[in-house]
Amino acid sequence: LALREEIKALHRRLRTTMLYVTHDQSEAMALGERVCVLRDGRVQQVGRPLEVYDQPANRFVAGFFGTPPMNFLSGRFRREQGVGVLDWAGGRLPVPCAGPEGGEQAVLVGVRPHDLSLEPALSPDAPVLAGRVRLLEPFGSRTEVHLVLPSGEKCVVSAPPHVALTVGREVHVHVDPRKLRLFHPDGAALGGPACR
């Protein structure tokens, strides 16, 4: 933390372009005005830290930024009467975007653990996933709840620090469809909130 503060202070004082190379996504987010994500020497995405975090260009970038990393679940997307419909994780979910063009297609659904909730939904028709607790990781300010879904896939939910759960318990996970990111099975981004 002290080194980050010194680097930020130096940058403000010198008012010049600086290039800082790191494998630590937290440092990149905290220090960068612009971030360039590389993989095997190839540029994956360039942008402001929050743009890269909120609108990742592909699965690699989405999985690199965020602690814990984004969940990726398999699904199928199609349009029904002009509305996107996503079948995933044992459930069906209308999504507020057009999604990929064409008929039904396989997708990877990305959702960040802090965008999932174990708290009761604000609306009775809010989408819900079922899951069974397989691991609890308390971190003081939050508890990471590791679930296995009916599809057999694993998912992590960031919950309040004193969540009253036990391993093996069935839970309901509330999803805000606006927070989902869709990826092609090869990893390319297809769309997300409001389908930008």
Disulfide bonds with the S-S distance in Angstrom:
none
